[in-house]
């Protein structure tokens, strides 16, 4: 998907930032194309505490 966006919009992925909440998917994809990675602590990237 990142490579397709790069081609369609003439992006230099080494100058792009990928923000994601799933380390196994988002961060690995960003790393594979040389983009800067930012992981947010929501979704799969965070710890949730259930309150009763």
ModelCIF file with pLDDT and N, C-alpha, C, O atoms, coordinates in Angstrom:
data_MODEL
#
_entry.id   MODEL 
#
_entity.id                         1 
_entity.type                       polymer 
_entity.pdbx_number_of_molecules   1 
#
_entity_poly.entity_id                      1 
_entity_poly.type                           'polypeptide(L)' 
_entity_poly.nstd_linkage                   no 
_entity_poly.nstd_monomer                   no 
_entity_poly.pdbx_seq_one_letter_code       
;(UNK)(UNK)(UNK)(UNK)(UNK)(UNK)(UNK)(UNK)(UNK)(UNK)(UNK)(UNK)(UNK)(UNK)(UNK)(UNK)
(UNK)(UNK)(UNK)(UNK)(UNK)(UNK)(UNK)(UNK)(UNK)(UNK)(UNK)(UNK)(UNK)(UNK)(UNK)(UNK)
(UNK)(UNK)(UNK)(UNK)(UNK)(UNK)(UNK)(UNK)(UNK)(UNK)(UNK)(UNK)(UNK)(UNK)(UNK)(UNK)
(UNK)(UNK)(UNK)(UNK)
;
_entity_poly.pdbx_seq_one_letter_code_can   XXXXXXXXXXXXXXXXXXXXXXXXXXXXXXXXXXXXXXXXXXXXXXXXXXXX 
_entity_poly.pdbx_strand_id                 A 
#
loop_
_entity_poly_seq.entity_id 
_entity_poly_seq.num 
_entity_poly_seq.mon_id 
_entity_poly_seq.hetero 
1 1  UNK n 
1 2  UNK n 
1 3  UNK n 
1 4  UNK n 
1 5  UNK n 
1 6  UNK n 
1 7  UNK n 
1 8  UNK n 
1 9  UNK n 
1 10 UNK n 
1 11 UNK n 
1 12 UNK n 
1 13 UNK n 
1 14 UNK n 
1 15 UNK n 
1 16 UNK n 
1 17 UNK n 
1 18 UNK n 
1 19 UNK n 
1 20 UNK n 
1 21 UNK n 
1 22 UNK n 
1 23 UNK n 
1 24 UNK n 
1 25 UNK n 
1 26 UNK n 
1 27 UNK n 
1 28 UNK n 
1 29 UNK n 
1 30 UNK n 
1 31 UNK n 
1 32 UNK n 
1 33 UNK n 
1 34 UNK n 
1 35 UNK n 
1 36 UNK n 
1 37 UNK n 
1 38 UNK n 
1 39 UNK n 
1 40 UNK n 
1 41 UNK n 
1 42 UNK n 
1 43 UNK n 
1 44 UNK n 
1 45 UNK n 
1 46 UNK n 
1 47 UNK n 
1 48 UNK n 
1 49 UNK n 
1 50 UNK n 
1 51 UNK n 
1 52 UNK n 
#
_struct_asym.id          A 
_struct_asym.entity_id   1 
#
loop_
_ma_qa_metric.id 
_ma_qa_metric.mode 
_ma_qa_metric.name 
_ma_qa_metric.software_group_id 
_ma_qa_metric.type 
1 global pLDDT . pLDDT 
2 local  pLDDT . pLDDT 
#
_ma_qa_metric_global.metric_id      1 
_ma_qa_metric_global.metric_value   83.08 
_ma_qa_metric_global.model_id       1 
_ma_qa_metric_global.ordinal_id     1 
#
loop_
_ma_qa_metric_local.label_asym_id 
_ma_qa_metric_local.label_comp_id 
_ma_qa_metric_local.label_seq_id 
_ma_qa_metric_local.metric_id 
_ma_qa_metric_local.metric_value 
_ma_qa_metric_local.model_id 
_ma_qa_metric_local.ordinal_id 
A UNK 1  2 89.00 1 1  
A UNK 2  2 93.00 1 2  
A UNK 3  2 95.00 1 3  
A UNK 4  2 95.00 1 4  
A UNK 5  2 93.00 1 5  
A UNK 6  2 96.00 1 6  
A UNK 7  2 96.00 1 7  
A UNK 8  2 97.00 1 8  
A UNK 9  2 96.00 1 9  
A UNK 10 2 96.00 1 10 
A UNK 11 2 95.00 1 11 
A UNK 12 2 97.00 1 12 
A UNK 13 2 96.00 1 13 
A UNK 14 2 96.00 1 14 
A UNK 15 2 96.00 1 15 
A UNK 16 2 96.00 1 16 
A UNK 17 2 95.00 1 17 
A UNK 18 2 93.00 1 18 
A UNK 19 2 90.00 1 19 
A UNK 20 2 86.00 1 20 
A UNK 21 2 81.00 1 21 
A UNK 22 2 73.00 1 22 
A UNK 23 2 68.00 1 23 
A UNK 24 2 76.00 1 24 
A UNK 25 2 86.00 1 25 
A UNK 26 2 86.00 1 26 
A UNK 27 2 89.00 1 27 
A UNK 28 2 91.00 1 28 
A UNK 29 2 92.00 1 29 
A UNK 30 2 93.00 1 30 
A UNK 31 2 93.00 1 31 
A UNK 32 2 95.00 1 32 
A UNK 33 2 96.00 1 33 
A UNK 34 2 95.00 1 34 
A UNK 35 2 96.00 1 35 
A UNK 36 2 95.00 1 36 
A UNK 37 2 92.00 1 37 
A UNK 38 2 90.00 1 38 
A UNK 39 2 86.00 1 39 
A UNK 40 2 83.00 1 40 
A UNK 41 2 76.00 1 41 
A UNK 42 2 72.00 1 42 
A UNK 43 2 61.00 1 43 
A UNK 44 2 59.00 1 44 
A UNK 45 2 51.00 1 45 
A UNK 46 2 57.00 1 46 
A UNK 47 2 58.00 1 47 
A UNK 48 2 52.00 1 48 
A UNK 49 2 50.00 1 49 
A UNK 50 2 50.00 1 50 
A UNK 51 2 47.00 1 51 
A UNK 52 2 45.00 1 52 
#
loop_
_atom_site.group_PDB 
_atom_site.id 
_atom_site.type_symbol 
_atom_site.label_atom_id 
_atom_site.label_alt_id 
_atom_site.label_comp_id 
_atom_site.label_asym_id 
_atom_site.label_entity_id 
_atom_site.label_seq_id 
_atom_site.pdbx_PDB_ins_code 
_atom_site.Cartn_x 
_atom_site.Cartn_y 
_atom_site.Cartn_z 
_atom_site.occupancy 
_atom_site.B_iso_or_equiv 
_atom_site.pdbx_formal_charge 
_atom_site.auth_seq_id 
_atom_site.auth_comp_id 
_atom_site.auth_asym_id 
_atom_site.auth_atom_id 
_atom_site.pdbx_PDB_model_num 
ATOM 1   N N  . UNK A 1 1  ? 0.825   -1.180 0.000  1.00 89.00 ? 1  UNK A N  1 
ATOM 2   C CA . UNK A 1 1  ? 0.000   0.000  0.000  1.00 89.00 ? 1  UNK A CA 1 
ATOM 3   C C  . UNK A 1 1  ? 0.878   1.257  0.000  1.00 89.00 ? 1  UNK A C  1 
ATOM 4   O O  . UNK A 1 1  ? 0.573   2.225  -0.697 1.00 89.00 ? 1  UNK A O  1 
ATOM 5   N N  . UNK A 1 2  ? 1.964   1.245  0.776  1.00 93.00 ? 2  UNK A N  1 
ATOM 6   C CA . UNK A 1 2  ? 2.853   2.402  0.796  1.00 93.00 ? 2  UNK A CA 1 
ATOM 7   C C  . UNK A 1 2  ? 3.534   2.608  -0.557 1.00 93.00 ? 2  UNK A C  1 
ATOM 8   O O  . UNK A 1 2  ? 3.675   3.738  -1.024 1.00 93.00 ? 2  UNK A O  1 
ATOM 9   N N  . UNK A 1 3  ? 3.947   1.523  -1.172 1.00 95.00 ? 3  UNK A N  1 
ATOM 10  C CA . UNK A 1 3  ? 4.585   1.635  -2.489 1.00 95.00 ? 3  UNK A CA 1 
ATOM 11  C C  . UNK A 1 3  ? 3.608   2.136  -3.539 1.00 95.00 ? 3  UNK A C  1 
ATOM 12  O O  . UNK A 1 3  ? 3.978   2.929  -4.405 1.00 95.00 ? 3  UNK A O  1 
ATOM 13  N N  . UNK A 1 4  ? 2.370   1.681  -3.470 1.00 95.00 ? 4  UNK A N  1 
ATOM 14  C CA . UNK A 1 4  ? 1.343   2.137  -4.406 1.00 95.00 ? 4  UNK A CA 1 
ATOM 15  C C  . UNK A 1 4  ? 1.090   3.637  -4.222 1.00 95.00 ? 4  UNK A C  1 
ATOM 16  O O  . UNK A 1 4  ? 0.999   4.375  -5.203 1.00 95.00 ? 4  UNK A O  1 
ATOM 17  N N  . UNK A 1 5  ? 0.977   4.085  -2.978 1.00 93.00 ? 5  UNK A N  1 
ATOM 18  C CA . UNK A 1 5  ? 0.775   5.513  -2.706 1.00 93.00 ? 5  UNK A CA 1 
ATOM 19  C C  . UNK A 1 5  ? 1.963   6.330  -3.209 1.00 93.00 ? 5  UNK A C  1 
ATOM 20  O O  . UNK A 1 5  ? 1.794   7.429  -3.738 1.00 93.00 ? 5  UNK A O  1 
ATOM 21  N N  . UNK A 1 6  ? 3.162   5.782  -3.037 1.00 96.00 ? 6  UNK A N  1 
ATOM 22  C CA . UNK A 1 6  ? 4.364   6.467  -3.496 1.00 96.00 ? 6  UNK A CA 1 
ATOM 23  C C  . UNK A 1 6  ? 4.337   6.683  -5.007 1.00 96.00 ? 6  UNK A C  1 
ATOM 24  O O  . UNK A 1 6  ? 4.666   7.761  -5.501 1.00 96.00 ? 6  UNK A O  1 
ATOM 25  N N  . UNK A 1 7  ? 3.944   5.647  -5.721 1.00 96.00 ? 7  UNK A N  1 
ATOM 26  C CA . UNK A 1 7  ? 3.885   5.747  -7.187 1.00 96.00 ? 7  UNK A CA 1 
ATOM 27  C C  . UNK A 1 7  ? 2.781   6.692  -7.641 1.00 96.00 ? 7  UNK A C  1 
ATOM 28  O O  . UNK A 1 7  ? 2.994   7.519  -8.527 1.00 96.00 ? 7  UNK A O  1 
ATOM 29  N N  . UNK A 1 8  ? 1.611   6.573  -7.040 1.00 97.00 ? 8  UNK A N  1 
ATOM 30  C CA . UNK A 1 8  ? 0.457   7.381  -7.464 1.00 97.00 ? 8  UNK A CA 1 
ATOM 31  C C  . UNK A 1 8  ? 0.626   8.861  -7.158 1.00 97.00 ? 8  UNK A C  1 
ATOM 32  O O  . UNK A 1 8  ? 0.107   9.711  -7.882 1.00 97.00 ? 8  UNK A O  1 
ATOM 33  N N  . UNK A 1 9  ? 1.356   9.176  -6.078 1.00 96.00 ? 9  UNK A N  1 
ATOM 34  C CA . UNK A 1 9  ? 1.453   10.568 -5.639 1.00 96.00 ? 9  UNK A CA 1 
ATOM 35  C C  . UNK A 1 9  ? 2.877   11.120 -5.677 1.00 96.00 ? 9  UNK A C  1 
ATOM 36  O O  . UNK A 1 9  ? 3.152   12.183 -5.119 1.00 96.00 ? 9  UNK A O  1 
ATOM 37  N N  . UNK A 1 10 ? 3.777   10.393 -6.338 1.00 96.00 ? 10 UNK A N  1 
ATOM 38  C CA . UNK A 1 10 ? 5.172   10.817 -6.491 1.00 96.00 ? 10 UNK A CA 1 
ATOM 39  C C  . UNK A 1 10 ? 5.806   11.164 -5.142 1.00 96.00 ? 10 UNK A C  1 
ATOM 40  O O  . UNK A 1 10 ? 6.386   12.237 -4.975 1.00 96.00 ? 10 UNK A O  1 
ATOM 41  N N  . UNK A 1 11 ? 5.685   10.240 -4.183 1.00 95.00 ? 11 UNK A N  1 
ATOM 42  C CA . UNK A 1 11 ? 6.226   10.457 -2.843 1.00 95.00 ? 11 UNK A CA 1 
ATOM 43  C C  . UNK A 1 11 ? 7.607   9.843  -2.704 1.00 95.00 ? 11 UNK A C  1 
ATOM 44  O O  . UNK A 1 11 ? 7.882   8.771  -3.244 1.00 95.00 ? 11 UNK A O  1 
ATOM 45  N N  . UNK A 1 12 ? 8.460   10.525 -1.985 1.00 97.00 ? 12 UNK A N  1 
ATOM 46  C CA . UNK A 1 12 ? 9.750   9.974  -1.573 1.00 97.00 ? 12 UNK A CA 1 
ATOM 47  C C  . UNK A 1 12 ? 9.519   9.413  -0.179 1.00 97.00 ? 12 UNK A C  1 
ATOM 48  O O  . UNK A 1 12 ? 9.478   10.166 0.793  1.00 97.00 ? 12 UNK A O  1 
ATOM 49  N N  . UNK A 1 13 ? 9.370   8.103  -0.074 1.00 96.00 ? 13 UNK A N  1 
ATOM 50  C CA . UNK A 1 13 ? 9.009   7.492  1.199  1.00 96.00 ? 13 UNK A CA 1 
ATOM 51  C C  . UNK A 1 13 ? 10.053  7.704  2.288  1.00 96.00 ? 13 UNK A C  1 
ATOM 52  O O  . UNK A 1 13 ? 9.729   7.619  3.472  1.00 96.00 ? 13 UNK A O  1 
ATOM 53  N N  . UNK A 1 14 ? 11.291  7.977  1.914  1.00 96.00 ? 14 UNK A N  1 
ATOM 54  C CA . UNK A 1 14 ? 12.310  8.250  2.929  1.00 96.00 ? 14 UNK A CA 1 
ATOM 55  C C  . UNK A 1 14 ? 12.069  9.595  3.615  1.00 96.00 ? 14 UNK A C  1 
ATOM 56  O O  . UNK A 1 14 ? 12.666  9.879  4.653  1.00 96.00 ? 14 UNK A O  1 
ATOM 57  N N  . UNK A 1 15 ? 11.203  10.413 3.041  1.00 96.00 ? 15 UNK A N  1 
ATOM 58  C CA . UNK A 1 15 ? 10.854  11.705 3.633  1.00 96.00 ? 15 UNK A CA 1 
ATOM 59  C C  . UNK A 1 15 ? 9.448   11.698 4.221  1.00 96.00 ? 15 UNK A C  1 
ATOM 60  O O  . UNK A 1 15 ? 8.923   12.745 4.600  1.00 96.00 ? 15 UNK A O  1 
ATOM 61  N N  . UNK A 1 16 ? 8.838   10.516 4.295  1.00 96.00 ? 16 UNK A N  1 
ATOM 62  C CA . UNK A 1 16 ? 7.479   10.387 4.819  1.00 96.00 ? 16 UNK A CA 1 
ATOM 63  C C  . UNK A 1 16 ? 7.494   9.820  6.227  1.00 96.00 ? 16 UNK A C  1 
ATOM 64  O O  . UNK A 1 16 ? 8.463   9.192  6.653  1.00 96.00 ? 16 UNK A O  1 
ATOM 65  N N  . UNK A 1 17 ? 6.402   10.055 6.940  1.00 95.00 ? 17 UNK A N  1 
ATOM 66  C CA . UNK A 1 17 ? 6.221   9.540  8.295  1.00 95.00 ? 17 UNK A CA 1 
ATOM 67  C C  . UNK A 1 17 ? 5.001   8.634  8.303  1.00 95.00 ? 17 UNK A C  1 
ATOM 68  O O  . UNK A 1 17 ? 3.937   9.000  7.803  1.00 95.00 ? 17 UNK A O  1 
ATOM 69  N N  . UNK A 1 18 ? 5.164   7.455  8.873  1.00 93.00 ? 18 UNK A N  1 
ATOM 70  C CA . UNK A 1 18 ? 4.048   6.527  9.035  1.00 93.00 ? 18 UNK A CA 1 
ATOM 71  C C  . UNK A 1 18 ? 3.688   6.509  10.513 1.00 93.00 ? 18 UNK A C  1 
ATOM 72  O O  . UNK A 1 18 ? 4.528   6.209  11.362 1.00 93.00 ? 18 UNK A O  1 
ATOM 73  N N  . UNK A 1 19 ? 2.438   6.832  10.812 1.00 90.00 ? 19 UNK A N  1 
ATOM 74  C CA . UNK A 1 19 ? 1.944   6.810  12.184 1.00 90.00 ? 19 UNK A CA 1 
ATOM 75  C C  . UNK A 1 19 ? 1.013   5.618  12.299 1.00 90.00 ? 19 UNK A C  1 
ATOM 76  O O  . UNK A 1 19 ? 0.063   5.484  11.528 1.00 90.00 ? 19 UNK A O  1 
ATOM 77  N N  . UNK A 1 20 ? 1.288   4.757  13.260 1.00 86.00 ? 20 UNK A N  1 
ATOM 78  C CA . UNK A 1 20 ? 0.461   3.569  13.391 1.00 86.00 ? 20 UNK A CA 1 
ATOM 79  C C  . UNK A 1 20 ? 0.335   3.110  14.820 1.00 86.00 ? 20 UNK A C  1 
ATOM 80  O O  . UNK A 1 20 ? 1.032   3.595  15.712 1.00 86.00 ? 20 UNK A O  1 
ATOM 81  N N  . UNK A 1 21 ? -0.576  2.153  15.030 1.00 81.00 ? 21 UNK A N  1 
ATOM 82  C CA . UNK A 1 21 ? -0.778  1.615  16.369 1.00 81.00 ? 21 UNK A CA 1 
ATOM 83  C C  . UNK A 1 21 ? -0.590  0.109  16.417 1.00 81.00 ? 21 UNK A C  1 
ATOM 84  O O  . UNK A 1 21 ? -0.876  -0.520 17.436 1.00 81.00 ? 21 UNK A O  1 
ATOM 85  N N  . UNK A 1 22 ? -0.118  -0.466 15.341 1.00 73.00 ? 22 UNK A N  1 
ATOM 86  C CA . UNK A 1 22 ? 0.131   -1.912 15.302 1.00 73.00 ? 22 UNK A CA 1 
ATOM 87  C C  . UNK A 1 22 ? 1.579   -2.122 14.877 1.00 73.00 ? 22 UNK A C  1 
ATOM 88  O O  . UNK A 1 22 ? 1.912   -2.019 13.696 1.00 73.00 ? 22 UNK A O  1 
ATOM 89  N N  . UNK A 1 23 ? 2.437   -2.420 15.857 1.00 68.00 ? 23 UNK A N  1 
ATOM 90  C CA . UNK A 1 23 ? 3.865   -2.532 15.584 1.00 68.00 ? 23 UNK A CA 1 
ATOM 91  C C  . UNK A 1 23 ? 4.221   -3.593 14.566 1.00 68.00 ? 23 UNK A C  1 
ATOM 92  O O  . UNK A 1 23 ? 5.084   -3.374 13.716 1.00 68.00 ? 23 UNK A O  1 
ATOM 93  N N  . UNK A 1 24 ? 3.572   -4.734 14.639 1.00 76.00 ? 24 UNK A N  1 
ATOM 94  C CA . UNK A 1 24 ? 3.909   -5.827 13.725 1.00 76.00 ? 24 UNK A CA 1 
ATOM 95  C C  . UNK A 1 24 ? 3.570   -5.505 12.282 1.00 76.00 ? 24 UNK A C  1 
ATOM 96  O O  . UNK A 1 24 ? 4.182   -6.059 11.368 1.00 76.00 ? 24 UNK A O  1 
ATOM 97  N N  . UNK A 1 25 ? 2.627   -4.636 12.062 1.00 86.00 ? 25 UNK A N  1 
ATOM 98  C CA . UNK A 1 25 ? 2.207   -4.342 10.684 1.00 86.00 ? 25 UNK A CA 1 
ATOM 99  C C  . UNK A 1 25 ? 2.685   -2.957 10.266 1.00 86.00 ? 25 UNK A C  1 
ATOM 100 O O  . UNK A 1 25 ? 3.480   -2.825 9.336  1.00 86.00 ? 25 UNK A O  1 
ATOM 101 N N  . UNK A 1 26 ? 2.206   -1.939 10.943 1.00 86.00 ? 26 UNK A N  1 
ATOM 102 C CA . UNK A 1 26 ? 2.494   -0.559 10.556 1.00 86.00 ? 26 UNK A CA 1 
ATOM 103 C C  . UNK A 1 26 ? 3.986   -0.233 10.603 1.00 86.00 ? 26 UNK A C  1 
ATOM 104 O O  . UNK A 1 26 ? 4.534   0.327  9.653  1.00 86.00 ? 26 UNK A O  1 
ATOM 105 N N  . UNK A 1 27 ? 4.630   -0.578 11.694 1.00 89.00 ? 27 UNK A N  1 
ATOM 106 C CA . UNK A 1 27 ? 6.032   -0.210 11.863 1.00 89.00 ? 27 UNK A CA 1 
ATOM 107 C C  . UNK A 1 27 ? 6.951   -1.026 10.956 1.00 89.00 ? 27 UNK A C  1 
ATOM 108 O O  . UNK A 1 27 ? 7.946   -0.501 10.454 1.00 89.00 ? 27 UNK A O  1 
ATOM 109 N N  . UNK A 1 28 ? 6.634   -2.281 10.745 1.00 91.00 ? 28 UNK A N  1 
ATOM 110 C CA . UNK A 1 28 ? 7.439   -3.093 9.826  1.00 91.00 ? 28 UNK A CA 1 
ATOM 111 C C  . UNK A 1 28 ? 7.290   -2.607 8.392  1.00 91.00 ? 28 UNK A C  1 
ATOM 112 O O  . UNK A 1 28 ? 8.260   -2.602 7.634  1.00 91.00 ? 28 UNK A O  1 
ATOM 113 N N  . UNK A 1 29 ? 6.086   -2.201 8.018  1.00 92.00 ? 29 UNK A N  1 
ATOM 114 C CA . UNK A 1 29 ? 5.867   -1.670 6.667  1.00 92.00 ? 29 UNK A CA 1 
ATOM 115 C C  . UNK A 1 29 ? 6.649   -0.377 6.471  1.00 92.00 ? 29 UNK A C  1 
ATOM 116 O O  . UNK A 1 29 ? 7.284   -0.181 5.434  1.00 92.00 ? 29 UNK A O  1 
ATOM 117 N N  . UNK A 1 30 ? 6.602   0.498  7.463  1.00 93.00 ? 30 UNK A N  1 
ATOM 118 C CA . UNK A 1 30 ? 7.346   1.761  7.374  1.00 93.00 ? 30 UNK A CA 1 
ATOM 119 C C  . UNK A 1 30 ? 8.844   1.496  7.273  1.00 93.00 ? 30 UNK A C  1 
ATOM 120 O O  . UNK A 1 30 ? 9.541   2.119  6.472  1.00 93.00 ? 30 UNK A O  1 
ATOM 121 N N  . UNK A 1 31 ? 9.325   0.580  8.081  1.00 93.00 ? 31 UNK A N  1 
ATOM 122 C CA . UNK A 1 31 ? 10.750  0.232  8.056  1.00 93.00 ? 31 UNK A CA 1 
ATOM 123 C C  . UNK A 1 31 ? 11.164  -0.322 6.694  1.00 93.00 ? 31 UNK A C  1 
ATOM 124 O O  . UNK A 1 31 ? 12.242  -0.005 6.191  1.00 93.00 ? 31 UNK A O  1 
ATOM 125 N N  . UNK A 1 32 ? 10.311  -1.144 6.106  1.00 95.00 ? 32 UNK A N  1 
ATOM 126 C CA . UNK A 1 32 ? 10.628  -1.782 4.823  1.00 95.00 ? 32 UNK A CA 1 
ATOM 127 C C  . UNK A 1 32 ? 10.813  -0.779 3.693  1.00 95.00 ? 32 UNK A C  1 
ATOM 128 O O  . UNK A 1 32 ? 11.559  -1.043 2.750  1.00 95.00 ? 32 UNK A O  1 
ATOM 129 N N  . UNK A 1 33 ? 10.143  0.368  3.774  1.00 96.00 ? 33 UNK A N  1 
ATOM 130 C CA . UNK A 1 33 ? 10.250  1.360  2.700  1.00 96.00 ? 33 UNK A CA 1 
ATOM 131 C C  . UNK A 1 33 ? 11.120  2.553  3.091  1.00 96.00 ? 33 UNK A C  1 
ATOM 132 O O  . UNK A 1 33 ? 11.258  3.503  2.321  1.00 96.00 ? 33 UNK A O  1 
ATOM 133 N N  . UNK A 1 34 ? 11.710  2.502  4.293  1.00 95.00 ? 34 UNK A N  1 
ATOM 134 C CA . UNK A 1 34 ? 12.613  3.567  4.716  1.00 95.00 ? 34 UNK A CA 1 
ATOM 135 C C  . UNK A 1 34 ? 11.932  4.812  5.250  1.00 95.00 ? 34 UNK A C  1 
ATOM 136 O O  . UNK A 1 34 ? 12.550  5.875  5.313  1.00 95.00 ? 34 UNK A O  1 
ATOM 137 N N  . UNK A 1 35 ? 10.661  4.697  5.639  1.00 96.00 ? 35 UNK A N  1 
ATOM 138 C CA . UNK A 1 35 ? 9.935   5.851  6.176  1.00 96.00 ? 35 UNK A CA 1 
ATOM 139 C C  . UNK A 1 35 ? 10.222  6.000  7.667  1.00 96.00 ? 35 UNK A C  1 
ATOM 140 O O  . UNK A 1 35 ? 10.628  5.045  8.330  1.00 96.00 ? 35 UNK A O  1 
ATOM 141 N N  . UNK A 1 36 ? 10.010  7.198  8.180  1.00 95.00 ? 36 UNK A N  1 
ATOM 142 C CA . UNK A 1 36 ? 10.107  7.437  9.610  1.00 95.00 ? 36 UNK A CA 1 
ATOM 143 C C  . UNK A 1 36 ? 8.893   6.827  10.287 1.00 95.00 ? 36 UNK A C  1 
ATOM 144 O O  . UNK A 1 36 ? 7.782   6.894  9.760  1.00 95.00 ? 36 UNK A O  1 
ATOM 145 N N  . UNK A 1 37 ? 9.105   6.227  11.466 1.00 92.00 ? 37 UNK A N  1 
ATOM 146 C CA . UNK A 1 37 ? 8.032   5.507  12.154 1.00 92.00 ? 37 UNK A CA 1 
ATOM 147 C C  . UNK A 1 37 ? 7.657   6.227  13.443 1.00 92.00 ? 37 UNK A C  1 
ATOM 148 O O  . UNK A 1 37 ? 8.525   6.658  14.202 1.00 92.00 ? 37 UNK A O  1 
ATOM 149 N N  . UNK A 1 38 ? 6.345   6.353  13.681 1.00 90.00 ? 38 UNK A N  1 
ATOM 150 C CA . UNK A 1 38 ? 5.823   6.849  14.945 1.00 90.00 ? 38 UNK A CA 1 
ATOM 151 C C  . UNK A 1 38 ? 4.725   5.893  15.384 1.00 90.00 ? 38 UNK A C  1 
ATOM 152 O O  . UNK A 1 38 ? 3.756   5.666  14.660 1.00 90.00 ? 38 UNK A O  1 
ATOM 153 N N  . UNK A 1 39 ? 4.889   5.332  16.587 1.00 86.00 ? 39 UNK A N  1 
ATOM 154 C CA . UNK A 1 39 ? 3.877   4.412  17.098 1.00 86.00 ? 39 UNK A CA 1 
ATOM 155 C C  . UNK A 1 39 ? 3.099   5.101  18.209 1.00 86.00 ? 39 UNK A C  1 
ATOM 156 O O  . UNK A 1 39 ? 3.686   5.607  19.166 1.00 86.00 ? 39 UNK A O  1 
ATOM 157 N N  . UNK A 1 40 ? 1.790   5.118  18.081 1.00 83.00 ? 40 UNK A N  1 
ATOM 158 C CA . UNK A 1 40 ? 0.939   5.707  19.104 1.00 83.00 ? 40 UNK A CA 1 
ATOM 159 C C  . UNK A 1 40 ? 0.482   4.621  20.069 1.00 83.00 ? 40 UNK A C  1 
ATOM 160 O O  . UNK A 1 40 ? 0.386   3.451  19.700 1.00 83.00 ? 40 UNK A O  1 
ATOM 161 N N  . UNK A 1 41 ? 0.204   5.015  21.294 1.00 76.00 ? 41 UNK A N  1 
ATOM 162 C CA . UNK A 1 41 ? -0.162  4.050  22.317 1.00 76.00 ? 41 UNK A CA 1 
ATOM 163 C C  . UNK A 1 41 ? -1.681  3.910  22.423 1.00 76.00 ? 41 UNK A C  1 
ATOM 164 O O  . UNK A 1 41 ? -2.251  4.012  23.510 1.00 76.00 ? 41 UNK A O  1 
ATOM 165 N N  . UNK A 1 42 ? -2.312  3.680  21.299 1.00 72.00 ? 42 UNK A N  1 
ATOM 166 C CA . UNK A 1 42 ? -3.737  3.385  21.261 1.00 72.00 ? 42 UNK A CA 1 
ATOM 167 C C  . UNK A 1 42 ? -3.891  2.078  20.515 1.00 72.00 ? 42 UNK A C  1 
ATOM 168 O O  . UNK A 1 42 ? -2.913  1.555  19.981 1.00 72.00 ? 42 UNK A O  1 
ATOM 169 N N  . UNK A 1 43 ? -5.075  1.551  20.467 1.00 61.00 ? 43 UNK A N  1 
ATOM 170 C CA . UNK A 1 43 ? -5.288  0.309  19.724 1.00 61.00 ? 43 UNK A CA 1 
ATOM 171 C C  . UNK A 1 43 ? -4.374  -0.780 20.233 1.00 61.00 ? 43 UNK A C  1 
ATOM 172 O O  . UNK A 1 43 ? -4.276  -0.979 21.444 1.00 61.00 ? 43 UNK A O  1 
ATOM 173 N N  . UNK A 1 44 ? -3.700  -1.490 19.348 1.00 59.00 ? 44 UNK A N  1 
ATOM 174 C CA . UNK A 1 44 ? -2.822  -2.596 19.712 1.00 59.00 ? 44 UNK A CA 1 
ATOM 175 C C  . UNK A 1 44 ? -1.515  -2.118 20.327 1.00 59.00 ? 44 UNK A C  1 
ATOM 176 O O  . UNK A 1 44 ? -0.793  -2.913 20.928 1.00 59.00 ? 44 UNK A O  1 
ATOM 177 N N  . UNK A 1 45 ? -1.198  -0.841 20.188 1.00 51.00 ? 45 UNK A N  1 
ATOM 178 C CA . UNK A 1 45 ? 0.065   -0.337 20.695 1.00 51.00 ? 45 UNK A CA 1 
ATOM 179 C C  . UNK A 1 45 ? 0.043   0.094  22.146 1.00 51.00 ? 45 UNK A C  1 
ATOM 180 O O  . UNK A 1 45 ? 1.079   0.488  22.682 1.00 51.00 ? 45 UNK A O  1 
ATOM 181 N N  . UNK A 1 46 ? -1.119  0.030  22.804 1.00 57.00 ? 46 UNK A N  1 
ATOM 182 C CA . UNK A 1 46 ? -1.211  0.504  24.171 1.00 57.00 ? 46 UNK A CA 1 
ATOM 183 C C  . UNK A 1 46 ? -1.662  -0.572 25.137 1.00 57.00 ? 46 UNK A C  1 
ATOM 184 O O  . UNK A 1 46 ? -2.055  -1.670 24.744 1.00 57.00 ? 46 UNK A O  1 
ATOM 185 N N  . UNK A 1 47 ? -1.597  -0.234 26.377 1.00 58.00 ? 47 UNK A N  1 
ATOM 186 C CA . UNK A 1 47 ? -2.063  -1.129 27.434 1.00 58.00 ? 47 UNK A CA 1 
ATOM 187 C C  . UNK A 1 47 ? -3.393  -0.598 27.945 1.00 58.00 ? 47 UNK A C  1 
ATOM 188 O O  . UNK A 1 47 ? -3.511  0.585  28.266 1.00 58.00 ? 47 UNK A O  1 
ATOM 189 N N  . UNK A 1 48 ? -4.377  -1.452 28.021 1.00 52.00 ? 48 UNK A N  1 
ATOM 190 C CA . UNK A 1 48 ? -5.697  -1.040 28.465 1.00 52.00 ? 48 UNK A CA 1 
ATOM 191 C C  . UNK A 1 48 ? -5.972  -1.595 29.855 1.00 52.00 ? 48 UNK A C  1 
ATOM 192 O O  . UNK A 1 48 ? -5.658  -2.746 30.159 1.00 52.00 ? 48 UNK A O  1 
ATOM 193 N N  . UNK A 1 49 ? -6.563  -0.754 30.687 1.00 50.00 ? 49 UNK A N  1 
ATOM 194 C CA . UNK A 1 49 ? -6.933  -1.165 32.034 1.00 50.00 ? 49 UNK A CA 1 
ATOM 195 C C  . UNK A 1 49 ? -8.444  -1.150 32.116 1.00 50.00 ? 49 UNK A C  1 
ATOM 196 O O  . UNK A 1 49 ? -9.072  -0.113 31.897 1.00 50.00 ? 49 UNK A O  1 
ATOM 197 N N  . UNK A 1 50 ? -9.022  -2.271 32.422 1.00 50.00 ? 50 UNK A N  1 
ATOM 198 C CA . UNK A 1 50 ? -10.479 -2.341 32.570 1.00 50.00 ? 50 UNK A CA 1 
ATOM 199 C C  . UNK A 1 50 ? -10.870 -1.837 33.938 1.00 50.00 ? 50 UNK A C  1 
ATOM 200 O O  . UNK A 1 50 ? -10.323 -2.279 34.949 1.00 50.00 ? 50 UNK A O  1 
ATOM 201 N N  . UNK A 1 51 ? -11.807 -0.922 33.976 1.00 47.00 ? 51 UNK A N  1 
ATOM 202 C CA . UNK A 1 51 ? -12.302 -0.411 35.237 1.00 47.00 ? 51 UNK A CA 1 
ATOM 203 C C  . UNK A 1 51 ? -13.726 -0.887 35.435 1.00 47.00 ? 51 UNK A C  1 
ATOM 204 O O  . UNK A 1 51 ? -14.529 -0.909 34.502 1.00 47.00 ? 51 UNK A O  1 
ATOM 205 N N  . UNK A 1 52 ? -14.025 -1.270 36.675 1.00 45.00 ? 52 UNK A N  1 
ATOM 206 C CA . UNK A 1 52 ? -15.379 -1.744 36.987 1.00 45.00 ? 52 UNK A CA 1 
ATOM 207 C C  . UNK A 1 52 ? -16.123 -0.650 37.713 1.00 45.00 ? 52 UNK A C  1 
ATOM 208 O O  . UNK A 1 52 ? -17.286 -0.829 38.074 1.00 45.00 ? 52 UNK A O  1 
#
